[in-house]
């Protein structure tokens, strides 16, 4: 996203520079060159900080299973937890770029376990052991 914004801004100014006959005063008549550099750097800095914020938020989206209770994030990123004895099913979810295994707790909600989760197979084994009737997922 940041690259798209930077390239479109630079491309717009490059196009204006070419169509003005390579005249800097006409191209940047309303905006100083330092303001253009500030705009590009500001956009880059904003998106870099935003990216680190998202990475930190995803880092906090870990799955824990302790004392018979699974806790993790639902589709919208909210924290959900429920006792494993209320586990109804294990489903596979894949839409809008999100690929996950869903632990369905019925009225307690769903916990999404994304494919990139470390030790995914161990988590699935624990969930399968707690399925009603020990059915396969």
N, C-alpha and C positions, 0 to 999 in steps of 0.2 A: 504494500500500500504506500509506504513511504517512497519507494523508488518510482512508483507510478506518479505520485504527486510531484516529485522532484523533476522527473523527465518531462512531464507535461508543462511545468513552469518554465524550465530551461528551453524546451521546444517552442513554447509560445514567444519567449523573448528572442530566440534565435530567428524565428520566422519574421517577427517584427523588425529585427535588425537587418535581415536580408531584404525585406520589402521597402525599407526606408532608405535603401541605397547605401548601406553600411554607415549610417549616420548615428553615432551614439547619442547625441543630444536629442534627436527626434525619437529614437527608440526608447530611451529612458528619460523622457521629458518630465513625466509625472513622478517617477521613482528614481531615487539615487541608486548607484551600483551597490553601495553598502546595504541599502534596504533589501535589495534583491538577495544578496548573500545572507543577510539576516533571516529573510523569509525561508530560504532553502535550509539553512542550518537549524532554524527553529522548528521547521516541519520534521527534519530528520531527528532532532532531539526529542520532540513530542512522541513520535512513533517508536523510538528506541525505549523511552521510559514506559510507554504503553505496553510494548512487547515484554519487557521485564516484569511488569505488573501481572500480565496474563500468565507468564511462565511461573511466577511465584504462586499465583492462585491455583494453577494446575498441580504444582508441587504439593499443595495442601490437600489435594483431592485423593489422598491415599485411602486404601481399604484396610480396615482392621477387623479381626475376628477375635474377640476376647470374651471369655466366660459365657460362651454360647450366644453372643450378640454380635451381629455384623453391622458395621457402620461404614458409610461412604457417602457419595454424592448421587443425587438423582439426576435426571436429564437436564434440569435447569440449574444444576450446581448447588442446590441446597443440601444441607447435611441431613441424612436419613439414617436411622438405625432401627433394627427390630431383632427379636430373638429368633435364632435359627429354627426353633421348633415351629414357627409360623411360616416357614418357607414353603411357598406353594409350588413354584416351578423355577427352572432355569431356562431362560430364553436367549436367543441370539438376536441382536439388534444391529441394523446397518442402514442408516439413512442420513442424508445431509452431511456426509463425510464423517459421521460418528459411527465407529464400529465398537460394539461392546457386548459383553455377556451381562444379562439382566437377572439379578436375583429378585424374584417377585415375592414380596411378603404379603400379598393380598391387601387388606385394609391398612396395613402398616406402611405401604408404599413400596417403591422399587429402588434398588441400589444398582447403579450402572458400574460395571467393572470393565474399563477400557482395555482393548487388546494390548496396549503398550504397558500395562501394569506389570511390574516385576513380580515374579513368582505366581503368574496367572494360573498355571496348571495346579499348583498346590491349593490355591483358593478354590478352584473348581472342584478338586477332589473333596475338600471339606464340605462344600455345598452339596455335592452329590451324595455324600454320606448322610446328610440331614434332610434329603428329600423325603416326602411322604411315600412310603412303600418302597423306598430305595430305587425308584425308577431312574432310568438313564436319561440324561439331558439330550 
